[in-house]
Amino acid sequence: MKIHNLFYFLVIFASSQTLAQSSLPSVTQLQAWFKKPGPLPPWRYLATEKLHTLVANSDELGGNHLWYRPAGSTCVVSVPHQFFDKNTLPIGQAVFAQMCQLLVSNSHHRNHQDEHQESMDLSKRHNNLHHNAILAYQANFKDAKVFQLHGFSQSKRSTDKGKLADFIVSQGRRSTPKLQRLASCLTALSPHSFYYPEQISELGGTKNVLHQLPLIPHSFYHIEISAIMRQRLTKESQLMEQFILCLQSIR
């Protein structure tokens, strides 16, 4: 009897997981949403003539927030750890306001778990609005760049260069000319700006699941920013302007 009850529980639990994931908006559905934004339950939809917002009121379906303004340039700002990597969301919002059409962020701390005890950490969670929205956006705009903003602690780096770094940018296992140009531009903000892996061997997020998504080749820019530089960017408007100009220079 106990074995039967356990089996029944597992079947119900698996069914609820499948139902929850199937309720998540698909890439195709989100492609249509970007062409004609509107309500998308369970997210709260807010709209003005220039801005469309989806706000997660709970961790249902993995949560996540989305901001879309049709008047911007075709690029995406991703902030996967706004609570853990402090100041990454204000930096992302500044880039979004001046540059990109789409901003996506987490809605819950990365140590939080949803109702199915699945991690809310976007670097580990495969199915969520954040990832599907990026894929849908790139399906509509083939030239769209994705700028993902992360934080790091200089004190936790093991090399001398890592302990001094303010910016570390990467695109995967090897750099590209555009990535090198971005790092060179960022040296105007800090001489301690490096591209991975040729200039520096240390990098966080090497197991980030977003790297496993079928994004357009060489379109994804992983940007790590030190705590000191993140704070400066939010307080020094000229520094923020230069940072945004660097992102614009590789488009």
RAGI-V761005 format. One record per residue. N is the residue number from 0. SS is DSSP state (H for helix, E for strand, L for the rest). Layout:
{{N & SS} {N & SS}}
This chain:
{{0 & L} {1 & H} {2 & H} {3 & H} {4 & H} {5 & H} {6 & H} {7 & H} {8 & H} {9 & H} {10 & H} {11 & H} {12 & H} {13 & H} {14 & H} {15 & H} {16 & H} {17 & H} {18 & H} {19 & H} {20 & H} {21 & H} {22 & H} {23 & L} {24 & L} {25 & L} {26 & H} {27 & H} {28 & H} {29 & H} {30 & H} {31 & H} {32 & H} {33 & H} {34 & H} {35 & L} {36 & L} {37 & L} {38 & L} {39 & E} {40 & L} {41 & L} {42 & E} {43 & E} {44 & E} {45 & E} {46 & E} {47 & L} {48 & L} {49 & L} {50 & L} {51 & E} {52 & E} {53 & E} {54 & E} {55 & L} {56 & L} {57 & L} {58 & L} {59 & H} {60 & H} {61 & H} {62 & L} {63 & L} {64 & E} {65 & E} {66 & E} {67 & E} {68 & L} {69 & L} {70 & L} {71 & L} {72 & E} {73 & E} {74 & E} {75 & E} {76 & E} {77 & E} {78 & E} {79 & L} {80 & L} {81 & L} {82 & L} {83 & L} {84 & L} {85 & L} {86 & L} {87 & H} {88 & H} {89 & H} {90 & H} {91 & H} {92 & H} {93 & H} {94 & H} {95 & H} {96 & H} {97 & H} {98 & L} {99 & E} {100 & E} {101 & E} {102 & E} {103 & E} {104 & E} {105 & L} {106 & L} {107 & L} {108 & L} {109 & L} {110 & L} {111 & L} {112 & E} {113 & L} {114 & L} {115 & L} {116 & L} {117 & L} {118 & E} {119 & L} {120 & L} {121 & L} {122 & L} {123 & L} {124 & L} {125 & L} {126 & L} {127 & L} {128 & H} {129 & H} {130 & H} {131 & H} {132 & H} {133 & H} {134 & H} {135 & H} {136 & H} {137 & H} {138 & H} {139 & H} {140 & L} {141 & L} {142 & L} {143 & L} {144 & E} {145 & E} {146 & E} {147 & E} {148 & E} {149 & E} {150 & E} {151 & E} {152 & L} {153 & H} {154 & H} {155 & H} {156 & L} {157 & L} {158 & L} {159 & H} {160 & H} {161 & H} {162 & H} {163 & H} {164 & L} {165 & L} {166 & E} {167 & E} {168 & E} {169 & E} {170 & L} {171 & L} {172 & L} {173 & L} {174 & L} {175 & L} {176 & H} {177 & H} {178 & H} {179 & H} {180 & H} {181 & H} {182 & H} {183 & H} {184 & H} {185 & H} {186 & L} {187 & L} {188 & L} {189 & L} {190 & L} {191 & L} {192 & E} {193 & E} {194 & E} {195 & E} {196 & L} {197 & L} {198 & L} {199 & E} {200 & L} {201 & L} {202 & L} {203 & L} {204 & L} {205 & L} {206 & L} {207 & L} {208 & H} {209 & H} {210 & H} {211 & H} {212 & L} {213 & L} {214 & L} {215 & L} {216 & L} {217 & L} {218 & L} {219 & E} {220 & E} {221 & E} {222 & E} {223 & E} {224 & E} {225 & E} {226 & H} {227 & H} {228 & H} {229 & H} {230 & H} {231 & H} {232 & H} {233 & H} {234 & H} {235 & L} {236 & H} {237 & H} {238 & H} {239 & H} {240 & H} {241 & H} {242 & H} {243 & H} {244 & H} {245 & H} {246 & H} {247 & H} {248 & L} {249 & L} {250 & L}}
